[in-house]
Amino acid sequence: MAVDKMDWHAVTFPDSIPYENAGTHIGMYLAWLILNDHVQEDWKEEFSNALDRVKSREMTGRDFLMEYLDETLPEEFMTDEALEFTGEYYVSSYIDDFAKALSGEDTDSEFAVYLHDDTWENYDKVEPLISAKFERWKNNEWE
């Protein structure tokens, strides 16, 4: 089953937003999963070279999403712990955290989340929010 898919987002895009931008927020979350070793063992074996490219920042999470995961973040990609966290965080507040980290404020624009570049510099702005939420979740301090 899919946690998120690029085409779920792109269906409502205005023509001015490139299709691949539908995967930027998914890809950054995927990069966090990879960099924090929240990937199931069988996926590590099958995609070891590509995962290493993400870990060395030669490939972004969005590129991995598009090239290896058919533009879909599958539940079975994640460890059980990551899947449980994702079920509580990703669906409830990740997009808001992503947009806030990259725009510096809350936004009312439906499409603002899709206007950010897929760069490691932007990932470095989003990562601390995901990691902080994960630590709170692990310590049973979830909102």
C-alpha positions, 0 to 999 in steps of 0.5 A: 500500500502507498503512503503517498504518490506523486500523481495524487498531488499533481492532478490538481496542479496548475500548468505553471508547476512542473510535474516532478515538484509533486514528489519533492516533499515525498522525496525529502521524507524518503531521504530522511528514511534512508539517511536514518536507516529506516529501510527494510532489509530486503529493500536495502539489498535490492537497491543498495547502490541507489541507497548509497547514492542518496546517502552520499548526496549524489542523488536526491530522495525525489530522484530515488522516488522517481527512478526506483519507486515508480513515484510512490512511497510504499509502506513496505519500504519502511521499517515497522517503527518508521511505518508506525511513526509515518502513520501518525506524523506524515499524514497529520503534519509533515506537509505543514512542517515541510512548507514552514521549514522552506517558506519560513512561515505558515502558508495558506496557498494550496500549492506553496508546498510544491514551489520548492526546489529539490535540493540538499540545502532544502532537505537540511532545512526540513530534516531537523523538523522530521527528526525532532518529531521522530524523537518526540514520538519515540519518547511518547511525547507526541502531541 
